[in-house]
């Protein structure tokens, strides 16, 4: 039963730089949505690279619990790329994806990057909507790029946002 006039508390999150120590936890999150999830070793190897950075989101007031969302990005030759992003299903529709992407955009602006690219499954309407609201435009299409248990082979939309 719903209590009249009761508004559930919106969750608050703290974003912290993603570290190699987060590799196992983000690998678990990655498994929720990707047919071929990355291992903790793959995440660790990426995070050890100088050009790779990211952010882990933890729900405030939850102590040292694992992240409930993360984004991993790369900056090379003035261009950024989202390598992967994931939000736990139980924490979606809270604005967390926006916060993670905003953190990357802020970092890239500070580094004076010119553009940010990403690829997204053409069947992922919520993510595509978020990216469009963030100012990304489609600049390409890769047919049969992803494998989905639900949809079989699906294409990837290549999207870009100019930062200057």
C-alpha positions as CSV (number, residue, x, y, z in Angstrom):
1,X,0.0,0.0,0.0
2,X,1.3,3.5,-0.9
3,X,1.2,6.1,1.8
4,X,-0.5,9.3,0.4
5,X,1.9,12.2,0.0
6,X,4.9,10.1,0.8
7,X,7.8,10.6,-1.6
8,X,10.5,8.0,-1.5
9,X,13.9,9.5,-0.8
10,X,16.0,9.9,-3.9
11,X,19.3,8.1,-3.6
12,X,22.5,10.0,-3.4
13,X,25.8,8.9,-4.8
14,X,29.4,9.7,-4.3
15,X,31.7,9.5,-7.4
16,X,35.3,8.5,-6.9
17,X,38.1,7.8,-9.3
18,X,38.1,4.2,-10.4
19,X,41.1,2.3,-9.3
20,X,42.6,-1.1,-10.0
21,X,41.3,-2.2,-6.5
22,X,37.7,-1.7,-8.0
23,X,38.4,-4.2,-10.8
24,X,36.7,-7.2,-9.3
25,X,33.6,-5.2,-8.3
26,X,33.1,-3.5,-11.6
27,X,33.6,-6.9,-13.4
28,X,30.6,-8.2,-11.4
29,X,28.5,-5.1,-12.4
30,X,29.6,-5.5,-16.1
31,X,28.3,-9.1,-16.0
32,X,24.7,-7.8,-15.4
33,X,24.4,-6.4,-19.0
34,X,27.1,-7.7,-21.3
35,X,27.0,-11.0,-23.0
36,X,30.8,-11.1,-23.1
37,X,31.6,-9.4,-19.8
38,X,35.1,-8.2,-19.0
39,X,37.1,-9.9,-16.4
40,X,38.7,-8.2,-13.4
41,X,42.1,-8.8,-15.0
42,X,40.9,-6.9,-18.2
43,X,39.7,-4.0,-16.1
44,X,42.9,-4.0,-14.0
45,X,45.0,-4.0,-17.2
46,X,43.0,-1.0,-18.6
47,X,43.2,1.0,-15.4
48,X,47.0,0.6,-15.3
49,X,47.3,2.5,-18.6
50,X,48.1,6.2,-18.4
51,X,45.4,7.1,-20.9
52,X,42.6,5.3,-19.1
53,X,40.5,6.8,-16.3
54,X,37.1,6.3,-14.8
55,X,34.7,6.8,-11.9
56,X,33.0,4.5,-9.5
57,X,29.6,5.5,-8.0
58,X,28.8,4.4,-4.5
59,X,25.5,5.0,-2.6
60,X,26.2,7.5,0.2
61,X,25.8,6.2,3.7
62,X,26.6,2.6,2.6
63,X,30.2,2.5,3.9
64,X,32.7,0.6,1.8
65,X,30.2,-1.4,-0.2
66,X,31.1,-2.1,-3.9
67,X,30.2,0.5,-6.5
68,X,26.7,0.5,-7.9
69,X,27.8,2.1,-11.2
70,X,30.9,3.0,-13.1
71,X,32.3,4.5,-16.3
72,X,35.6,3.7,-17.9
73,X,37.1,6.1,-20.5
74,X,40.2,6.8,-22.5
75,X,41.8,10.1,-23.6
76,X,44.4,10.0,-26.4
77,X,45.4,12.6,-29.0
78,X,42.8,15.0,-27.8
79,X,39.9,12.6,-28.2
80,X,38.0,10.8,-25.5
81,X,36.3,7.4,-25.7
82,X,33.8,5.8,-23.4
83,X,35.1,2.2,-23.1
84,X,32.2,0.9,-21.0
85,X,29.6,2.1,-18.5
86,X,27.3,0.2,-16.3
87,X,24.7,0.9,-13.6
88,X,23.3,-1.8,-11.3
89,X,19.7,-2.6,-12.3
90,X,18.5,-1.8,-8.8
91,X,20.0,1.8,-9.2
92,X,18.7,2.7,-12.6
93,X,16.4,5.7,-13.3
94,X,18.1,7.6,-10.5
95,X,20.2,9.9,-12.7
96,X,23.4,7.9,-12.0
97,X,24.2,7.3,-15.7
98,X,24.0,11.1,-16.2
99,X,26.3,11.7,-13.2
100,X,28.9,9.3,-14.4
101,X,28.9,10.7,-17.9
102,X,29.0,14.2,-16.6
103,X,32.1,13.3,-14.5
104,X,33.9,12.1,-17.7
105,X,32.8,15.2,-19.7
106,X,34.2,17.5,-16.9
107,X,37.5,15.6,-16.9
108,X,37.8,15.8,-20.7
109,X,36.9,19.6,-20.6
110,X,39.7,20.1,-18.0
111,X,42.1,18.2,-20.3
112,X,41.0,20.3,-23.2
113,X,39.8,17.3,-25.3
114,X,38.1,18.1,-28.6
115,X,35.5,15.3,-28.7
116,X,34.1,12.2,-27.0
117,X,33.1,9.1,-28.8
118,X,31.1,6.0,-27.7
119,X,29.4,3.0,-29.1
120,X,26.0,1.8,-27.9
121,X,23.9,-1.2,-28.8
122,X,21.2,0.0,-31.2
123,X,18.5,-1.8,-29.1
124,X,19.5,0.1,-25.9
125,X,16.9,2.8,-26.1
126,X,17.4,4.2,-22.5
127,X,21.2,4.6,-23.1
128,X,20.6,6.2,-26.5
129,X,18.2,8.6,-25.0
130,X,20.6,9.6,-22.3
131,X,23.4,10.1,-24.8
132,X,21.2,12.3,-27.0
133,X,20.2,14.4,-24.0
134,X,23.9,14.8,-23.3
135,X,24.5,16.2,-26.8
136,X,25.8,13.2,-28.6
137,X,24.9,12.6,-32.3
138,X,25.1,9.5,-34.3
139,X,28.1,9.5,-36.7
140,X,28.3,5.9,-37.7
141,X,26.8,2.4,-37.5
142,X,28.6,-1.0,-37.0
143,X,26.3,-3.8,-38.1
144,X,26.3,-7.1,-36.1
145,X,28.7,-5.6,-33.6
146,X,27.1,-6.9,-30.4
147,X,25.7,-10.3,-29.5
148,X,22.5,-10.4,-27.4
149,X,20.7,-13.3,-25.8
150,X,17.5,-11.4,-26.3
151,X,18.0,-10.0,-29.8
152,X,20.8,-12.1,-31.4
153,X,23.3,-10.0,-33.4
154,X,22.7,-6.3,-33.1
155,X,24.4,-3.2,-34.4
156,X,26.3,-0.5,-32.6
157,X,25.6,3.2,-33.1
158,X,28.8,5.2,-33.0
159,X,28.1,8.5,-31.3
160,X,30.1,11.7,-30.9
161,X,29.9,14.9,-28.8
162,X,32.1,17.8,-29.7
163,X,33.6,19.4,-26.6
164,X,34.9,22.7,-28.1
